[in-house]
Amino acid sequence: MEIVDIQKIIRPHLVDVKTYEAMEAPEALAKKSGIPESEIIKLNGNENPYGGSQKALDAVAKTPLHIYPDPTQTNMRIALSGYTGMPSENIVVGSGADELIDLIFRLFISEGDKILDCEPTFGMYSFCARVAGGEITLVQRDEQFDINVPSVLNSIDDKTKVIFVTSPNNPTGNIATESQVTDLLSTGLLVVVDEAYYEFSGQTVQHLISQNENLIVLRTMSKWAGLAGLRVGYGIMHGKLAKYFMDIKPPYNVNIAAEAALIASLEDVNYLLSNVEKIIGERERMFELINNLPRVKAWPSSGNYLMCEFEKNEAQRVYVELAAKGIFVRNFNSPRLGDCFRIAIGTASDTDKLIGAMKIIV
Ligand SMILES: Cc1ncc(COP(=O)(O)O)c(C=O)c1O
């Protein structure tokens, strides 16, 4: 039988698609550095150093795994309505905020349509655009990494469908102001404000949703609630738009353990927010400590991470030397962030070890 050349039947725009540069798993990092997994300091994924709530762990342990989850997401939407103060029909839950980003592409982007990204930013929007066969307009943020609204407005053309705004921005930590978002909404395009790190900033534009059918706010349980491994996030949007998402999503998209953990976490909000407070305090302490080191600058951040900028060509050397000591941060290969890396905020002991190492290396 003749061997089929599978490339001939793959959709042409996906044959050489550039994949997402995801971070490596802890076991891979351990293997690479030769340091036991239990000794690794993993600060490359903006994960929560305190883990999830005990109530969530208990709820997961009791979950009947042989039953499909509720496709209408009723209990999760009610719980999230209580937490966010938004009506449950305005909420759609996904397998991570990542799934909602993917669903946005399914709903809005046909081949050749454009999305607009405010660079540097989270890589998932452009990755999903590549997979969808969309085009990406990259609009550079200003020197302070704030959104350049006039430049965004000038870059829109009749193929542009969606503007992505990350607030706090990953990896730079900037907030998009309400007036910036309002200016973008007035274009009539879909504006996605990704508030994955909302709990660390306390700033949201969710109150603009009732007046703006073209606004989606994204949130996640991965960061503040420590559920990154379970994959659960949500979108808040006008009820009319939420109905479309509910209609096109895979029916059982959020697994039953994630559902149980989300609901239990929202019954333990005070505990989880006390961890958020600790992380914010640690962020400010690390900010001072790094800025007291020579030859490196930490940028101010409203997230659970700090972006550090080094002298020319130094970031990669410091990254490699930290990794050799079992301390893993996130580096970038984009031209604008080539001299930077991002450090997730861990425990006080993680900070002390990191700073100790940086004092020797930098
Ligand atoms: C800005 C931003 N949005 C979304 C996500 C993905 O969140 P989730 O884990 O819910 O898929 C991340 C994860 O790092 C992020 O940084």
Ligand as a Chemical Component Dictionary entry (heavy atoms), coordinates in Angstrom:
data_LIG
# 
_chem_comp.id                   LIG 
_chem_comp.type                 NON-POLYMER 
_chem_comp.pdbx_formal_charge   0 
_chem_comp.three_letter_code    LIG 
# 
loop_
_chem_comp_atom.comp_id 
_chem_comp_atom.atom_id 
_chem_comp_atom.alt_atom_id 
_chem_comp_atom.type_symbol 
_chem_comp_atom.charge 
_chem_comp_atom.model_Cartn_x 
_chem_comp_atom.model_Cartn_y 
_chem_comp_atom.model_Cartn_z 
_chem_comp_atom.pdbx_ordinal 
LIG C1 C1 C 0 -2.658 36.821 30.516 1  
LIG C2 C2 C 0 -3.023 35.398 30.635 2  
LIG N1 N1 N 0 -4.208 34.983 30.194 3  
LIG C3 C3 C 0 -4.587 33.697 30.282 4  
LIG C4 C4 C 0 -3.754 32.758 30.819 5  
LIG C5 C5 C 0 -4.172 31.322 30.813 6  
LIG O1 O1 O 0 -4.918 31.043 31.920 7  
LIG P1 P1 P 0 -5.458 29.565 32.152 8  
LIG O2 O2 O 0 -4.477 28.863 33.014 9  
LIG O3 O3 O 0 -6.768 29.803 32.844 10 
LIG O4 O4 O 0 -5.649 28.926 30.817 11 
LIG C6 C6 C 0 -2.503 33.133 31.307 12 
LIG C7 C7 C 0 -1.597 32.126 31.874 13 
LIG O5 O5 O 0 -0.463 32.334 32.155 14 
LIG C8 C8 C 0 -2.129 34.472 31.201 15 
LIG O6 O6 O 0 -0.931 34.893 31.605 16 
# 
loop_
_chem_comp_bond.comp_id 
_chem_comp_bond.atom_id_1 
_chem_comp_bond.atom_id_2 
_chem_comp_bond.value_order 
_chem_comp_bond.pdbx_ordinal 
LIG C1 C2 SING 1  
LIG C2 N1 SING 2  
LIG C2 C8 DOUB 3  
LIG N1 C3 DOUB 4  
LIG C3 C4 SING 5  
LIG C4 C5 SING 6  
LIG C4 C6 DOUB 7  
LIG C5 O1 SING 8  
LIG O1 P1 SING 9  
LIG P1 O2 DOUB 10 
LIG P1 O3 SING 11 
LIG P1 O4 SING 12 
LIG C6 C7 SING 13 
LIG C6 C8 SING 14 
LIG C7 O5 DOUB 15 
LIG C8 O6 SING 16 
# 
